[in-house]
Amino acid sequence: MSDSLFPPERGWFHKFRDAFRGLQAGSRRQNSFAVHVPAAIAVIAVAAWVGVTRVEWCLLVACIFLVLTAELFNSSLETLAKAIDRHYNPYLADGLNIASAAVLLSSLGAVVVGLLVLGPRLYVLFWG
């Protein structure tokens, strides 16, 4: 392989700049962020309202970032798949479906954690 295929070594500033560009591209191109971000904001607001513990905050924040990270991986695979082949390709379709399943599983796990952490407090506030 020729060295000209690879960009020159980049410094930390450029790596972070590119990472923020990736965050911007991934979040703008995916309408799923229009669901995930408001849900995350709602969870944060409810958690602040009911006064969760530090450990519970850690669990909730970790779940939020896990879901958003899974969504970004899914977005990156979708972008790469479009660059590889614009026509239907069963292998690419399987890969994209697997990535979507990862987002689904992380989202379901986050919902379970959210219910375990916030559910009892909300139950006491409204029905207890």
NORTAUR-V955435 format. One record per residue. N is the residue number from 1. RES is the residue in one small letter. SS is DSSP state (A for helix, B for strand, O for the rest). PSI is psi in degrees with one decimal (none if undefined). OMEGA is omega in whole degrees, 0 to 359 (none if undefined). Layout:
# NORTAUR-V955435
n = [N/N]
res = [RES/RES]
ss = [SS/SS]
psi = [PSI/PSI]
omega = [OMEGA/OMEGA]
This chain:
# NORTAUR-V955435
n = [1/2/3/4/5/6/7/8/9/10/11/12/13/14/15/16/17/18/19/20/21/22/23/24/25/26/27/28/29/30/31/32/33/34/35/36/37/38/39/40/41/42/43/44/45/46/47/48/49/50/51/52/53/54/55/56/57/58/59/60/61/62/63/64/65/66/67/68/69/70/71/72/73/74/75/76/77/78/79/80/81/82/83/84/85/86/87/88/89/90/91/92/93/94/95/96/97/98/99/100/101/102/103/104/105/106/107/108/109/110/111/112/113/114/115/116/117/118/119/120/121/122/123/124/125/126/127/128]
res = [m/s/d/s/l/f/p/p/e/r/g/w/f/h/k/f/r/d/a/f/r/g/l/q/a/g/s/r/r/q/n/s/f/a/v/h/v/p/a/a/i/a/v/i/a/v/a/a/w/v/g/v/t/r/v/e/w/c/l/l/v/a/c/i/f/l/v/l/t/a/e/l/f/n/s/s/l/e/t/l/a/k/a/i/d/r/h/y/n/p/y/l/a/d/g/l/n/i/a/s/a/a/v/l/l/s/s/l/g/a/v/v/v/g/l/l/v/l/g/p/r/l/y/v/l/f/w/g]
ss = [O/O/A/A/A/O/O/O/O/O/O/A/A/A/A/A/A/A/A/A/A/A/A/A/A/A/A/A/A/O/O/O/A/A/A/A/A/A/A/A/A/A/A/A/A/A/A/A/A/A/O/O/O/A/A/A/A/A/A/A/A/A/A/A/A/A/A/A/A/A/A/A/A/A/A/A/A/A/A/A/A/A/A/A/O/O/O/O/O/A/A/A/A/A/A/A/A/A/A/A/A/A/A/A/A/A/A/A/A/A/A/A/A/A/A/A/A/A/A/A/A/A/A/A/A/A/A/O]
psi = [144.7/143.3/-20.3/-14.1/-19.2/138.2/158.3/158.5/135.6/151.5/174.4/-39.3/-47.7/-36.1/-44.6/-40.9/-45.5/-36.8/-41.2/-33.8/-40.4/-41.1/-43.4/-46.5/-44.2/-38.2/-29.2/-32.6/-11.1/117.7/-10.4/-28.2/-26.3/-16.9/-46.3/-42.9/-48.5/-35.6/-41.8/-42.2/-41.6/-43.1/-44.2/-43.0/-45.1/-41.4/-41.2/-40.2/-43.6/-7.9/61.4/160.5/170.8/-41.8/-40.0/-37.9/-44.1/-44.7/-46.3/-45.0/-40.5/-41.5/-41.9/-48.1/-31.2/-46.2/-46.0/-37.6/-44.0/-40.0/-39.0/-40.2/-42.9/-44.5/-40.7/-39.6/-38.1/-42.7/-45.3/-39.4/-40.2/-33.2/-28.8/-45.9/120.8/-13.3/163.4/129.9/116.3/-31.0/-43.1/-39.8/-43.7/-44.1/-42.5/-38.5/-37.4/-42.3/-39.5/-36.6/-35.4/-40.4/-43.7/-47.7/-42.3/-36.7/-44.3/-41.3/-40.5/-39.0/-43.9/-47.3/-43.5/-42.5/-39.7/-37.4/-47.5/-29.0/-53.5/-39.2/-42.7/-37.0/-46.5/-41.4/-39.9/-31.5/-5.1/none]
omega = [180/178/182/178/184/178/178/179/182/176/182/180/182/178/178/178/180/178/178/174/177/177/179/180/182/182/179/185/184/178/177/177/177/175/185/184/176/177/179/179/178/179/179/180/180/179/178/182/183/175/179/180/179/179/178/174/180/179/182/180/178/179/179/182/176/180/180/177/177/179/178/175/178/179/181/178/177/179/179/180/178/179/183/186/180/180/179/178/185/179/177/179/178/179/179/178/178/178/176/177/177/177/179/180/179/178/178/177/179/177/179/179/178/178/179/182/187/185/181/180/179/178/180/181/186/186/186/none]
